[in-house]
Every structure is written in structure tokens, then in C-alpha cells.
Amino acid sequence: MQGKISGQYTNAVPAIVPDEEDLPGWVPKNYIEKVVAIYDYYADKEDELSFQESAVIYVLKKNDDGWWEGVMDGVTGLFPGNYVEPCV
């Protein structure tokens, strides 16, 4: 795509924003943040979420105690918020 700015041509790159249709069906529409795991985490309890480094998790709730609730691959559970960072 090419555009003209102040008499000069520039190669503009359109932003890629995924449509809701492109997301897997299990992704909640009301998630508050999309994060990526920076460490592996193995659940100790049934209500926790296990994941490996680089896993993408959709955060549903951030609890004051540092444990967050999220969804990954259609599975919902709690995980430590300090094991993830925001997706960029």
C-alpha cells in the first residue's frame, strides 16, 4: 500500500488487528488482558491452570493476592500473575 504525505510517497503498512472471528471459539469476549507465560507453571490444585513458557492466556480476573484467573485452550483456572507478562 502506498500513500502520499506532504508531497512524498511512503509505503504504509496497515495494522493487523485480528477480527473476533479469527479467535478460537473458547476465547472469552470479556477478557481483560492477553498475557504470555514467561515461566512454566504446574498446578498444585484442581482449580489452577498449568502451562508452559510462551503459552498465551486470556485473563478474566486479577485477584489482590497475586493469583489471576484465566483461560488457555478452553481451560479456565487460577495461576500466579508474576509468571506472565502482557502480550505486545
ZADREN-223417 format. One line per field, with one value per residue: chain; y, x, z of N, C-alpha, C in turn. Coordinates in steps of 0.1 Angstrom, whole numbers. Last residue first. Example, Ala and Ser with C-alpha at 12.3 -4.5 7.8 and 13.67 -1.06 7.14 Angstrom:
2
ch: (A:A)
nv: (-22:-57)
nu: (128:132)
nw: (71:78)
cav: (-11:-45)
cau: (137:123)
caw: (71:78)
cv: (0:-33)
cu: (129:132)
cw: (79:78)
//
This chain:
88
ch: (A:A:A:A:A:A:A:A:A:A:A:A:A:A:A:A:A:A:A:A:A:A:A:A:A:A:A:A:A:A:A:A:A:A:A:A:A:A:A:A:A:A:A:A:A:A:A:A:A:A:A:A:A:A:A:A:A:A:A:A:A:A:A:A:A:A:A:A:A:A:A:A:A:A:A:A:A:A:A:A:A:A:A:A:A:A:A:A)
nv: (-82:-94:-90:-120:-143:-150:-133:-145:-179:-189:-208:-215:-231:-241:-233:-225:-208:-181:-172:-153:-149:-139:-117:-110:-96:-111:-104:-123:-133:-133:-158:-168:-186:-199:-194:-221:-239:-245:-252:-235:-248:-263:-285:-275:-270:-269:-255:-234:-218:-183:-165:-165:-136:-123:-100:-89:-94:-109:-112:-133:-160:-184:-207:-203:-183:-155:-145:-130:-107:-100:-86:-62:-49:-18:-15:5:26:40:73:102:136:156:149:117:91:56:22:-12)
nu: (26:10:23:35:36:40:26:1:-4:-38:-68:-87:-102:-95:-92:-66:-70:-80:-77:-72:-43:-29:-24:-44:-63:-68:-81:-98:-92:-68:-57:-25:-1:31:57:61:30:7:-23:-44:-64:-82:-68:-33:-10:2:31:45:73:74:60:31:13:-21:-46:-72:-99:-126:-151:-152:-129:-121:-132:-130:-101:-104:-115:-138:-127:-98:-67:-51:-24:-22:-5:22:31:56:51:59:54:35:26:22:5:10:6:9)
nw: (236:265:298:314:342:368:385:389:390:383:379:349:321:288:262:260:289:310:345:374:395:425:441:458:443:410:380:355:330:304:284:275:257:266:272:293:300:326:345:368:395:408:418:426:414:380:370:346:331:324:310:290:281:280:276:297:302:282:271:253:256:233:221:193:184:162:139:147:156:137:146:129:116:99:67:60:34:20:6:-13:-5:-1:25:16:1:1:-8:0)
cav: (-70:-97:-86:-106:-139:-159:-130:-134:-168:-190:-198:-218:-220:-245:-236:-236:-212:-192:-170:-163:-144:-150:-121:-118:-88:-110:-103:-116:-129:-131:-147:-169:-174:-201:-189:-209:-239:-240:-255:-237:-240:-251:-287:-278:-278:-267:-268:-235:-230:-195:-163:-171:-147:-124:-112:-88:-80:-110:-103:-119:-152:-172:-207:-201:-196:-160:-152:-143:-116:-100:-98:-64:-62:-25:-15:-9:24:27:64:89:125:156:162:125:104:68:34:0)
cau: (29:14:14:37:32:45:40:2:3:-23:-60:-81:-102:-95:-106:-70:-60:-84:-76:-80:-52:-34:-14:-34:-54:-71:-68:-98:-106:-71:-67:-36:-10:17:52:66:45:11:-9:-41:-53:-87:-76:-47:-9:-9:24:38:64:79:74:38:21:-7:-40:-59:-94:-113:-149:-153:-140:-117:-131:-143:-107:-100:-103:-140:-132:-112:-75:-59:-31:-21:-17:19:23:50:55:53:63:42:33:22:12:2:14:0)
caw: (229:251:287:311:329:358:382:379:396:381:386:362:330:302:266:252:279:301:331:367:384:417:431:464:451:425:388:368:333:318:284:284:257:264:259:289:297:313:342:354:389:402:407:429:426:390:371:359:332:331:309:301:277:285:269:292:305:289:281:248:262:239:235:199:187:175:138:140:166:139:144:140:116:111:75:64:46:20:17:-12:-7:-14:22:28:-2:4:-9:0)
cv: (-71:-83:-90:-103:-124:-155:-140:-130:-157:-178:-200:-206:-224:-232:-241:-242:-225:-195:-183:-161:-156:-145:-132:-122:-96:-103:-101:-115:-121:-126:-145:-156:-177:-188:-192:-206:-225:-240:-250:-240:-244:-242:-274:-279:-283:-276:-266:-248:-229:-206:-174:-169:-152:-136:-112:-101:-78:-95:-104:-109:-138:-163:-194:-201:-194:-174:-158:-151:-130:-110:-95:-76:-63:-38:-23:-9:9:25:51:81:112:144:161:137:113:80:46:12)
cu: (26:16:19:27:35:42:47:17:6:-17:-46:-73:-95:-93:-107:-84:-65:-73:-80:-79:-60:-44:-18:-23:-42:-60:-72:-84:-107:-85:-71:-44:-22:9:38:62:48:26:-6:-26:-51:-76:-81:-56:-23:-7:14:30:57:69:81:53:30:0:-25:-54:-79:-107:-136:-151:-140:-129:-126:-142:-120:-107:-98:-127:-134:-116:-89:-68:-38:-29:-15:6:20:44:49:59:55:52:41:31:11:11:5:9)
cw: (214:244:273:299:327:344:373:376:386:387:383:367:343:311:281:258:273:291:323:352:379:407:422:453:456:432:402:374:345:320:298:284:266:265:256:275:292:312:328:352:375:396:400:417:430:402:383:359:346:329:317:299:289:280:274:286:300:291:289:258:256:243:241:215:194:177:151:139:160:150:146:138:129:110:88:72:48:33:15:0:-6:-16:9:24:10:2:-6:0)
//
